[in-house]
Amino acid sequence: MPKYKHGKITAPIDFQTFKDAMGNVKFAKSKMLSHKSFLAFLYWFGVRKSEALERTREDFVVRDGLLIVDATPKKGGEREPLEVPVDYPYVDLIIEKLRLTRRSLGNREGRVWNFSPRTAIHIVKRAMGDRYYPHFFRLNRATRFLEDPTTTLPEMKAWFGWKAAKTVDPYIGYSRRYIRRQRERLKRELG
């Protein structure tokens, strides 16, 4: 289990908080598209840092109004390609980054985000604050999905590439909807 300098963040953020961070972050002009598109990818897809950094242009396709990515999961997981509508905010940054990604001497694999894992951490901290880290976006996506009471266990397993149902257990505890529902049950006790 990783250790986080400021502790593990378990409270998800909403889209407005992410939007504010994207609007306020100051990156060098030459790095802005690369860094912001990386943040957008983490936010919408909720993949591990390494799963994002390993993506090449060939892993993506834009079809039928969707950005589709084959993001092979780590830790032995399996999943079908993930899909996000192209008209969602900041998805255009990912698509633009894909358009500009070329194989070169310094980027032989043609990686979309051709920077180190350490740089990935710094990008997240610069945008979101020192307490945040790339894996937070995985927790955020899982928790946000679980805020919807219609989300099923098979859907969660399919999106994240989890083999075991027990993997979802910690994320269930972070979803505030269960606290809100229990609060309503407390109210019913009063008659």
N, C-alpha and C positions, 0 to 999 in steps of 0.2 A: 504494500500500500504506500503510495507516495506521501511524502511529508511536504506540507505547504507552509512557507515562512509565516504567513498571516492566518493560518488555519484553513480548513476546507470550507468553501462557500457552499451553503446548501439552499439558500434562497434564490429562486429564479428571478430573472429580469424580464420585463415586458418589452415589447417592440419599441415603445417610445423611449425607454432608457437606452436601448441599443442605438436608436436613431440619434438621440442626443450625443452619445459618445462618438458616433461616426461624423457628426457635424462639427464637433468641437476638437477632434484630434488634429494635431499638426504634424504631418509627415513631410519630409523633403519632397519637393515636386517630382523629382525623378523616381521616387519610391511610392508615391501616393497610390497609384492604381494597384500596384502589386500588394501593398499592405492592406488597403481597404478591401480589395477583392478577397484576400485571404480571410479577413474578419467576417465578411459576408458569407463566405463558404462555411466557416465554422458555425456561424449563427444559424443559418438555414438548415444545414445538413447534420450538425451535431456529431461529426466524425472525430476520431482521435487525431491529434496533431500529426502523427506519423502517417495516418491514412490520407490526410490532406497533402502533406509535403511530398508524398510519393506519386501524386496524380500527374499524368502527362496529358497533353492535348488529346491524344487518342482515346483517353478514358471518357471523354465528353461528347455529347451530341445534342444539338438543338433540333427538336422535332415536335410538330403539332403544338406549339406554344409552350413547350416544356424544356427545361435544361435537365438533361439526363446524364448521370454520372455513374460509372462503374467504379465504385470505391470499395475495393476488396478489403474486408474487415480483418483486423489482427486477431490474435489469440484463438485461431482455429474457427472463427465464425464464418458464416456463409450468408449472403444476401443477394437479392436481385438488384439491378441498378436503381438508384434513388432518383426521384423526380421532384422538381420544384418549378412552378410556373415562371416563365421568363418575365412576366410583368410585375413580379414581386419586387419591392424596393431592394436595390443594390445587386440584384441578380445581373443587371446590365453590366456592372463592373466585372463580374466573373466572366461574362461572355466577351467583353472587351479584352480582358487579360488573356483569354484563350486565343483570341484573334491575333494578338501580338506575340504569343509564345512561339519561339522558333528554337530549333536545335542549333547549338553553337558550340564553339570550342569549350566554353565554360559551362555549358548545359547540354552535354551529350545525350542525356536521356530525354531531353525536351520537357523537363518538369515545369509545371505551370508556376509553382512557387519555388523558385530556385534559391532558397536560402536555408540556413542551418536551423535545427530545432531551437537553439538558443535565441536566434533572431526571432523566431515565431513567438517565443515567450515574451520577448521585449515588445513586439508589436501589440500583443494583447494588453500588456501592462501599460503601455503608452496610451492606448485608446480607452481602456476601461478603468484603469487605476492599478496601483501597486498590489492590491489584494487579489487581483484576478490572474488567471492562468488559462492556457488553451483548453484544458480538459473541462473547465467550467462550462464551456459551451455545449459539451456532451450532456452534462447534468441538466443544463438549462433546457435543451431540446427535449430530453426525456421527461422532465418535470412538466414542461409546457404541454406536451402531448397528454400526460396523465391528468392535467387540469380538466380535460374534456372527459366527461363521464362515459362517453360512448367508445373511448379508446379500449381496444381489446389487447389481451396478452399476445395473441398471434401477430397483431399489427406491430406491437413493440419489438417482438423478437425479429420480425421481418426487417424492420427499418434499421435496427442496430446490429443485426447479424448475430444475435445471442442464440446459443444453443439451449441453454437451460432457463427454465421459467424463473428460477430463483434469482437470476441476475437482475430482474426488474424490482425485486423487493426493496432495496434501499431507496430507489427513486420514488416508490409509492409513498414512503414516509415523508418525502420532501414536498409533496403536492399539498397545497393549502386547502384544496376542495374537501378533503377528508376532515380537516379541523373545522371548517365552516359547517359541514353537515352534522358533526357531533355537537357543535355549539347550538344548532337548531334543536337537537334532541334534548339538550339541557333545558331549553326554553319550554319544551313540551312538559317537562316534569312539574313546572309551576302551575300547570292546569290551564 
